[in-house]
Amino acid sequence: MDSRLISKKKYFCSRNINRPFVIKDVHRAQNIIDELTQFTIDHKAQYSMPGGNEVDYSVLHLTNDQLTEISHFNHLKFEYL
C-alpha cells in the first residue's frame, strides 16, 4: 500500500466519458425493467459473482424514439457518437 494514497481518491475517470445512469430505488428499477420487456433483447447472459451471487443481464439496442416511449427515460437526453 502506498502511504501517499491514504485518505485519497483511489481511482480516476477519463475525461468526457458519459457516466452511467444508476437507479438505486428497487421499485423504480423494476418498473423500468417491466417497460423494457416490450423490446427485443439482443443478448442475454448470466454470470456468477465471487461469493456465489448470480447476475442476469440483457443488452438492448434502442433508438431515441424507442427510449422516449419509456416514461422513466423521456426526460433524459441521449447522444450517439
C-alpha positions in Angstrom: 0.0 0.0 0.0 1.3 3.4 -0.9 1.2 5.8 2.0 0.6 8.7 -0.4 -2.9 7.3 -1.2 -4.2 7.1 2.4 -7.5 9.1 2.5 -7.1 9.9 -1.2 -9.2 9.1 -4.2 -8.1 5.6 -5.4 -9.4 5.8 -9.0 -9.9 8.4 -11.7 -12.4 8.6 -14.6 -11.5 9.5 -18.1 -12.5 13.0 -19.3 -15.6 13.4 -21.4 -16.9 9.9 -20.7 -20.6 9.6 -20.1 -21.2 8.3 -16.6 -23.8 5.5 -16.1 -27.3 6.3 -15.0 -27.6 4.5 -11.7 -31.0 3.6 -10.3 -31.0 2.8 -6.6 -34.7 2.5 -6.0 -35.7 -1.2 -6.4 -39.4 -0.3 -7.3 -38.4 2.2 -9.9 -35.8 -0.2 -11.4 -38.5 -3.0 -11.6 -40.9 -0.6 -13.3 -38.2 0.2 -15.9 -37.4 -3.5 -16.4 -41.1 -4.2 -16.9 -41.3 -1.4 -19.6 -38.2 -2.8 -21.4 -39.8 -6.2 -21.9 -41.7 -4.8 -24.9 -38.4 -4.6 -26.8 -36.3 -7.3 -28.4 -33.3 -8.4 -26.3 -30.2 -8.6 -28.4 -28.1 -10.5 -25.9 -28.9 -12.2 -22.6 -26.4 -13.9 -20.2 -25.8 -14.8 -16.6 -22.6 -14.9 -14.6 -21.6 -15.7 -11.1 -20.1 -13.1 -8.8 -17.5 -14.0 -6.2 -19.4 -15.1 -3.1 -22.0 -17.1 -5.1 -24.4 -14.3 -6.3 -25.8 -14.8 -9.8 -26.2 -11.8 -12.0 -28.6 -11.7 -15.1 -28.1 -9.0 -17.7 -29.6 -8.2 -21.0 -28.4 -5.9 -23.9 -31.0 -4.0 -25.9 -30.2 -1.6 -28.8 -32.9 1.0 -28.8 -33.4 4.1 -30.9 -34.1 7.5 -29.4 -37.8 7.1 -30.4 -38.0 3.8 -28.5 -36.3 5.4 -25.5 -38.8 8.2 -25.4 -41.6 5.6 -25.2 -40.3 4.6 -21.8 -41.8 7.1 -19.3 -38.8 6.8 -16.9 -36.4 7.9 -19.7 -38.3 10.6 -21.5 -36.6 13.4 -19.5 -33.1 12.2 -20.4 -31.0 13.4 -23.4 -29.2 10.6 -25.2 -26.4 11.3 -27.5 -24.8 9.0 -30.1 -21.2 9.2 -31.3 
